[in-house]
């Protein structure tokens, strides 16, 4: 991912390294050919003649200056044109990596899976919902496979009407679910929570009709929020 996103930078580094190596080799060979002869310091050597300064040397310097200017004239617009595509691809790659980490995070912790948090312990092996002991009775963690359908619970519970609501519930907890963010005395940092939410959105989007997907569809979010407000179950946002 980093190589594809920074091909230009890597190319410059490689060319710079080759230039340094070639220069070092040239200096070494030059010193070897001189042997033990005394060398005159550069500041005491005769400078180029007027003819050399006014014609060949000057032309070479001007030619290289033109080449460098033309290189950057083409280089900067090219990078500007390629930058949006690189940024988009990098964002997709980061999202893919986040989903992969999230898939590991919802599984129990083990020596082989040190990213595991264990969401499946309460929400079921496939996150399809579960049942757990709670305050002398039982609680029923919801089906996360359809969380992007905008789960609307009965009062006094709260609704899920957007991805922000999913983040807030995971961070702060809800009903029998404890808070998971370290900002609310939980155990997970923002990156871990982001990975889990990315995985939930990716997984749930496979089970929810796009027209009703509050995670990706603005119209579905609006309908879910209106329904939550009408039912008195809207989630309070900070």
C-alpha positions as a Markdown table, in Angstrom:
| # | Residue | x | y | z |
|---|---|---|---|---|
| 1 | Unk | 0.0 | 0.0 | 0.0 |
| 2 | Unk | 2.8 | 2.4 | 1.0 |
| 3 | Unk | 4.8 | 1.6 | -2.2 |
| 4 | Unk | 1.8 | 2.2 | -4.5 |
| 5 | Unk | 1.0 | 5.5 | -2.7 |
| 6 | Unk | 4.5 | 6.8 | -2.8 |
| 7 | Unk | 6.0 | 5.6 | -6.0 |
| 8 | Unk | 7.3 | 9.0 | -6.9 |
| 9 | Unk | 9.0 | 9.4 | -3.5 |
| 10 | Unk | 10.6 | 6.0 | -3.7 |
| 11 | Unk | 11.9 | 6.7 | -7.2 |
| 12 | Unk | 13.5 | 9.9 | -6.0 |
| 13 | Unk | 15.1 | 8.1 | -3.1 |
| 14 | Unk | 16.5 | 5.4 | -5.4 |
| 15 | Unk | 17.8 | 7.9 | -7.9 |
| 16 | Unk | 19.4 | 9.9 | -5.1 |
| 17 | Unk | 21.0 | 6.8 | -3.6 |
| 18 | Unk | 22.4 | 5.8 | -7.0 |
| 19 | Unk | 23.8 | 9.3 | -7.5 |
| 20 | Unk | 25.6 | 9.2 | -4.1 |
| 21 | Unk | 27.0 | 5.8 | -4.8 |
| 22 | Unk | 28.2 | 6.8 | -8.3 |
| 23 | Unk | 29.8 | 10.0 | -6.9 |
| 24 | Unk | 31.5 | 8.1 | -4.1 |
| 25 | Unk | 32.9 | 5.5 | -6.6 |
| 26 | Unk | 34.1 | 8.3 | -8.9 |
| 27 | Unk | 35.9 | 10.1 | -6.1 |
| 28 | Unk | 37.5 | 6.8 | -5.0 |
| 29 | Unk | 38.7 | 6.0 | -8.5 |
| 30 | Unk | 40.0 | 9.5 | -9.0 |
| 31 | Unk | 42.0 | 9.4 | -5.8 |
| 32 | Unk | 43.4 | 6.0 | -6.9 |
| 33 | Unk | 44.5 | 7.3 | -10.3 |
| 34 | Unk | 46.3 | 10.2 | -8.7 |
| 35 | Unk | 48.4 | 8.0 | -6.5 |
| 36 | Unk | 50.6 | 9.7 | -4.0 |
| 37 | Unk | 51.1 | 12.9 | -5.9 |
| 38 | Unk | 50.6 | 16.1 | -3.9 |
| 39 | Unk | 47.3 | 17.7 | -4.7 |
| 40 | Unk | 46.8 | 21.4 | -5.1 |
| 41 | Unk | 43.9 | 22.8 | -3.1 |
| 42 | Unk | 40.9 | 23.8 | -5.2 |
| 43 | Unk | 41.1 | 27.4 | -4.0 |
| 44 | Unk | 44.7 | 27.6 | -5.4 |
| 45 | Unk | 44.1 | 26.0 | -8.8 |
| 46 | Unk | 43.7 | 28.1 | -11.9 |
| 47 | Unk | 40.1 | 28.8 | -12.7 |
| 48 | Unk | 38.4 | 28.2 | -16.1 |
| 49 | Unk | 39.5 | 30.5 | -18.9 |
| 50 | Unk | 37.3 | 33.3 | -20.2 |
| 51 | Unk | 36.6 | 31.3 | -23.3 |
| 52 | Unk | 35.4 | 28.3 | -21.3 |
| 53 | Unk | 33.3 | 30.5 | -19.1 |
| 54 | Unk | 31.7 | 32.3 | -21.9 |
| 55 | Unk | 30.9 | 29.3 | -24.2 |
| 56 | Unk | 31.0 | 25.6 | -23.4 |
| 57 | Unk | 30.7 | 25.7 | -19.5 |
| 58 | Unk | 28.1 | 28.4 | -19.6 |
| 59 | Unk | 26.1 | 26.5 | -22.2 |
| 60 | Unk | 26.2 | 23.3 | -20.2 |
| 61 | Unk | 25.0 | 25.1 | -17.1 |
| 62 | Unk | 22.2 | 26.8 | -19.0 |
| 63 | Unk | 21.2 | 23.5 | -20.6 |
| 64 | Unk | 21.0 | 21.6 | -17.3 |
| 65 | Unk | 19.0 | 24.5 | -15.8 |
| 66 | Unk | 16.5 | 24.2 | -18.6 |
| 67 | Unk | 16.3 | 20.5 | -18.1 |
| 68 | Unk | 15.6 | 20.8 | -14.4 |
| 69 | Unk | 13.0 | 23.5 | -14.9 |
| 70 | Unk | 11.2 | 21.4 | -17.5 |
| 71 | Unk | 11.3 | 18.4 | -15.3 |
| 72 | Unk | 9.6 | 20.2 | -12.4 |
| 73 | Unk | 7.2 | 21.9 | -14.8 |
| 74 | Unk | 5.9 | 18.5 | -15.8 |
| 75 | Unk | 6.5 | 16.8 | -12.4 |
| 76 | Unk | 4.3 | 19.1 | -10.2 |
| 77 | Unk | 1.1 | 19.1 | -12.4 |
| 78 | Unk | 1.5 | 15.3 | -12.8 |
| 79 | Unk | 1.6 | 14.8 | -9.0 |
| 80 | Unk | -1.3 | 17.2 | -8.6 |
| 81 | Unk | -3.4 | 15.1 | -11.0 |
| 82 | Unk | -2.4 | 11.8 | -9.5 |
| 83 | Unk | -2.8 | 12.9 | -5.8 |
| 84 | Unk | -6.7 | 12.4 | -5.6 |
| 85 | Unk | -6.5 | 8.9 | -7.0 |
| 86 | Unk | -3.7 | 8.0 | -4.6 |
| 87 | Unk | -5.5 | 9.4 | -1.6 |
| 88 | Unk | -8.7 | 7.5 | -2.5 |
| 89 | Unk | -6.8 | 4.2 | -3.0 |
| 90 | Unk | -5.0 | 4.8 | 0.3 |
| 91 | Unk | -8.3 | 5.4 | 2.1 |
| 92 | Unk | -9.7 | 2.2 | 0.6 |
| 93 | Unk | -6.6 | 0.2 | 1.7 |
| 94 | Unk | -6.8 | 1.6 | 5.2 |
| 95 | Unk | -10.5 | 0.8 | 5.4 |
| 96 | Unk | -9.8 | -2.8 | 4.2 |
| 97 | Unk | -7.1 | -3.2 | 6.9 |
| 98 | Unk | -9.5 | -1.7 | 9.5 |
| 99 | Unk | -12.2 | -4.2 | 8.5 |
| 100 | Unk | -9.7 | -7.1 | 8.8 |
| 101 | Unk | -8.6 | -6.0 | 12.2 |
| 102 | Unk | -12.3 | -5.5 | 13.3 |
| 103 | Unk | -13.1 | -9.1 | 12.2 |
| 104 | Unk | -10.4 | -10.3 | 14.6 |
| 105 | Unk | -11.5 | -7.9 | 17.3 |
| 106 | Unk | -15.0 | -9.3 | 17.6 |
| 107 | Unk | -13.6 | -12.8 | 18.3 |
| 108 | Unk | -12.4 | -13.9 | 21.7 |
| 109 | Unk | -8.9 | -13.0 | 22.8 |
| 110 | Unk | -6.4 | -15.9 | 22.4 |
| 111 | Unk | -2.7 | -16.4 | 21.9 |
| 112 | Unk | -3.3 | -16.6 | 18.2 |
| 113 | Unk | -5.7 | -13.7 | 18.1 |
| 114 | Unk | -4.3 | -11.0 | 20.4 |
| 115 | Unk | -6.6 | -8.4 | 18.8 |
| 116 | Unk | -9.7 | -10.2 | 20.2 |
| 117 | Unk | -12.1 | -8.3 | 22.3 |
| 118 | Unk | -14.9 | -10.9 | 22.4 |
| 119 | Unk | -18.1 | -9.3 | 21.1 |
| 120 | Unk | -19.3 | -12.7 | 20.1 |
| 121 | Unk | -19.5 | -13.8 | 23.8 |
| 122 | Unk | -22.6 | -11.6 | 24.2 |
| 123 | Unk | -23.9 | -11.0 | 20.6 |
| 124 | Unk | -23.7 | -14.6 | 19.5 |
| 125 | Unk | -21.1 | -16.6 | 17.5 |
| 126 | Unk | -22.1 | -14.9 | 14.3 |
| 127 | Unk | -23.1 | -11.6 | 16.0 |
| 128 | Unk | -26.7 | -12.6 | 15.3 |
| 129 | Unk | -27.9 | -11.8 | 18.8 |
| 130 | Unk | -27.6 | -13.5 | 22.1 |
| 131 | Unk | -28.8 | -13.9 | 25.7 |
| 132 | Unk | -26.8 | -13.1 | 28.8 |
| 133 | Unk | -27.5 | -13.0 | 32.6 |
| 134 | Unk | -28.1 | -9.5 | 33.7 |
| 135 | Unk | -29.2 | -8.1 | 37.1 |
| 136 | Unk | -30.8 | -11.3 | 38.3 |
| 137 | Unk | -32.5 | -11.8 | 35.0 |
| 138 | Unk | -31.5 | -11.9 | 31.3 |
| 139 | Unk | -30.5 | -9.4 | 28.7 |
| 140 | Unk | -30.7 | -9.8 | 25.0 |
| 141 | Unk | -27.8 | -8.2 | 23.1 |
| 142 | Unk | -29.1 | -7.2 | 19.6 |
| 143 | Unk | -28.4 | -8.7 | 16.2 |
| 144 | Unk | -25.4 | -6.9 | 14.9 |
| 145 | Unk | -25.8 | -8.4 | 11.4 |
| 146 | Unk | -28.7 | -6.0 | 10.8 |
| 147 | Unk | -27.4 | -3.0 | 12.8 |
| 148 | Unk | -27.2 | -1.0 | 9.6 |
| 149 | Unk | -31.0 | -1.4 | 9.2 |
| 150 | Unk | -31.4 | 1.1 | 12.0 |
| 151 | Unk | -32.4 | -1.0 | 15.0 |
| 152 | Unk | -35.3 | 0.7 | 16.8 |
| 153 | Unk | -35.8 | -0.5 | 20.3 |
| 154 | Unk | -38.9 | 0.0 | 22.5 |
| 155 | Unk | -38.8 | 2.9 | 25.0 |
| 156 | Unk | -36.9 | 3.6 | 27.2 |
| 157 | Unk | -34.2 | 2.1 | 25.0 |
| 158 | Unk | -32.5 | 4.1 | 22.2 |
| 159 | Unk | -32.4 | 3.8 | 18.5 |
| 160 | Unk | -29.6 | 3.4 | 16.0 |
| 161 | Unk | -30.1 | 5.9 | 13.2 |
| 162 | Unk | -26.6 | 6.5 | 11.9 |
| 163 | Unk | -23.0 | 5.3 | 12.1 |
| 164 | Unk | -22.4 | 8.0 | 14.7 |
| 165 | Unk | -24.9 | 6.2 | 17.0 |
| 166 | Unk | -23.0 | 3.0 | 16.6 |
| 167 | Unk | -19.8 | 4.7 | 17.6 |
| 168 | Unk | -21.5 | 6.3 | 20.6 |
| 169 | Unk | -23.1 | 3.0 | 21.8 |
| 170 | Unk | -19.8 | 1.2 | 21.6 |
| 171 | Unk | -17.9 | 4.0 | 23.3 |
| 172 | Unk | -20.4 | 4.8 | 26.1 |
| 173 | Unk | -22.3 | 1.5 | 26.4 |
| 174 | Unk | -26.1 | 1.0 | 26.6 |
| 175 | Unk | -28.3 | -1.0 | 28.9 |
| 176 | Unk | -26.4 | -4.2 | 29.7 |
| 177 | Unk | -23.5 | -3.3 | 27.4 |
| 178 | Unk | -20.6 | -1.6 | 29.3 |
| 179 | Unk | -18.6 | 1.3 | 27.9 |
| 180 | Unk | -15.6 | 0.3 | 25.8 |
| 181 | Unk | -13.8 | 3.6 | 25.2 |
| 182 | Unk | -11.0 | 4.5 | 27.5 |
| 183 | Unk | -12.6 | 8.0 | 27.7 |
| 184 | Unk | -15.5 | 6.3 | 29.5 |
| 185 | Unk | -13.5 | 4.0 | 31.7 |
| 186 | Unk | -13.4 | 1.3 | 29.0 |
| 187 | Unk | -10.5 | -0.8 | 27.6 |
| 188 | Unk | -10.3 | 0.2 | 23.9 |
| 189 | Unk | -8.7 | 3.1 | 22.2 |
| 190 | Unk | -10.2 | 5.0 | 19.3 |
| 191 | Unk | -8.4 | 2.9 | 16.6 |
| 192 | Unk | -9.7 | -0.3 | 18.1 |
| 193 | Unk | -13.3 | 1.0 | 18.2 |
| 194 | Unk | -13.0 | 2.4 | 14.7 |
| 195 | Unk | -11.9 | -1.1 | 13.5 |
| 196 | Unk | -14.8 | -2.8 | 15.1 |
| 197 | Unk | -17.3 | -0.3 | 13.7 |
| 198 | Unk | -15.8 | -0.6 | 10.2 |
| 199 | Unk | -16.3 | -4.3 | 10.4 |
| 200 | Unk | -19.8 | -4.1 | 11.7 |
| 201 | Unk | -20.8 | -1.7 | 8.9 |
| 202 | Unk | -19.1 | -3.9 | 6.3 |
| 203 | Unk | -20.7 | -7.1 | 7.7 |
| 204 | Unk | -24.1 | -5.6 | 8.2 |
| 205 | Unk | -24.2 | -4.1 | 4.7 |
| 206 | Unk | -24.2 | -7.6 | 3.3 |
| 207 | Unk | -27.4 | -8.4 | 5.2 |
| 208 | Unk | -29.3 | -5.1 | 4.8 |
| 209 | Unk | -30.9 | -3.7 | 1.6 |
| 210 | Unk | -29.0 | -0.6 | 0.4 |
| 211 | Unk | -32.2 | 1.4 | 0.4 |
| 212 | Unk | -32.6 | 0.8 | 4.1 |
| 213 | Unk | -28.9 | 1.0 | 5.1 |
| 214 | Unk | -28.5 | 3.8 | 7.6 |
| 215 | Unk | -24.7 | 3.3 | 7.5 |
| 216 | Unk | -24.4 | 4.3 | 3.8 |
| 217 | Unk | -27.7 | 5.8 | 2.7 |
| 218 | Unk | -28.5 | 9.4 | 3.8 |
| 219 | Unk | -32.2 | 9.0 | 3.0 |
| 220 | Unk | -32.4 | 5.8 | 5.2 |
| 221 | Unk | -30.7 | 7.8 | 8.0 |
| 222 | Unk | -33.2 | 10.5 | 7.8 |
| 223 | Unk | -36.1 | 8.1 | 7.9 |
| 224 | Unk | -34.6 | 6.2 | 10.8 |
| 225 | Unk | -34.0 | 9.4 | 12.8 |
| 226 | Unk | -37.6 | 10.6 | 12.1 |
| 227 | Unk | -38.9 | 7.3 | 13.4 |
| 228 | Unk | -36.7 | 7.5 | 16.4 |
| 229 | Unk | -37.8 | 11.0 | 17.3 |
| 230 | Unk | -41.5 | 10.0 | 16.8 |
| 231 | Unk | -41.0 | 7.0 | 19.1 |
| 232 | Unk | -39.1 | 8.9 | 21.7 |
| 233 | Unk | -36.0 | 6.7 | 21.4 |
| 234 | Unk | -33.5 | 9.0 | 19.7 |
| 235 | Unk | -30.0 | 8.8 | 21.0 |
| 236 | Unk | -28.7 | 11.9 | 22.7 |
| 237 | Unk | -25.5 | 13.1 | 21.0 |
| 238 | Unk | -22.9 | 15.2 | 22.8 |
